[in-house]
Amino acid sequence: MVVDDEALVRSGFELILNASDGIQVVATAQGAQAADVIRREHPDVVLLDIRMPDVDGLTVLREIQTLPEPPTVAMLTTFDTDEYILTALRSGAAGFLLKDTEPEQLAQLVRTLAAGGVVMSPKASRVLLRSHSGADSPQDADVARVNLLTDRERDVLVLIAEGLSNADIGTRIHLSAGTVKDHVSSILTKLRVSSRVQAALLAERAGLLSDDGANTARSNG
């Protein structure tokens, strides 16, 4: 489902995605209609404009997150950097995409979202890294919970932060998708977070995404 205040954007995304194998756009909507349409259509993935004149995208995101089975949501923006990036991710968004994403890449990113992965434009990733550079003590309470993870869970956390789906993580470290799903559930519980993106942020703050941390995960796999 595509949520945007501009009809041209909605129709463009719908055309691109419907032409892609395995993807069907079940609905498009403006912001004020989004939650009602989601309740009716039950999309797996929602691409949600972060800035709309009738209702703020963050407001729509929070409303979506209150649904019994909320879809995966990725935020859309036309800006290279956006002050709402961190707020959106902390509110449960599974990614952040620019509206000028190449059509072929857009379809692949939607597939990644549907498979449970995290998607992030390179520019949005740089905003995240800058925001956390020196902003938090690595010993703060949130980051300290990373120490509660087992070695295998830390490996899985690193791969979550790379944006891999459960199936891809299983392939990388030779585990079944079901076992990976159990590890992911345990990680979210131990870290006291509600989304893979929030877990990835803690992995970054804990230094697990440094070269040493990444190499550790690969060697353990």
HELIX and SHEET records of a PDB file:
HELIX    1   1 ALA A    7  ASN A   18  1                                  12    
HELIX    2   2 GLY A   31  GLN A   33  5                                   3    
HELIX    3   3 ALA A   34  GLU A   41  1                                   8    
HELIX    4   4 GLY A   57  GLN A   65  1                                   9    
HELIX    5   5 ILE A   85  ARG A   90  1                                   6    
HELIX    6   6 PRO A  103  ALA A  114  1                                  12    
HELIX    7   7 PRO A  122  HIS A  132  1                                  11    
HELIX    8   8 ALA A  141  ALA A  144  1                                   4    
HELIX    9   9 ARG A  145  LEU A  148  5                                   4    
HELIX   10  10 ASP A  151  ALA A  161  1                                  11    
HELIX   11  11 ASN A  166  ILE A  173  1                                   8    
HELIX   12  12 ALA A  177  LEU A  191  1                                  15    
HELIX   13  13 ARG A  196  ARG A  205  1                                  10    
HELIX   14  14 ASP A  211  ASN A  220  1                                  10    
SHEET    1   A 6 THR A  28  ALA A  29  0                                        
SHEET    2   A 6 VAL A   2  VAL A   3  1                                        
SHEET    3   A 6 VAL A  45  ASP A  49  1                                        
SHEET    4   A 6 THR A  72  THR A  77  1                                        
SHEET    5   A 6 GLY A  95  LEU A  98  1                                        
SHEET    6   A 6 VAL A 119  MET A 120  1                                        
END                                                                             
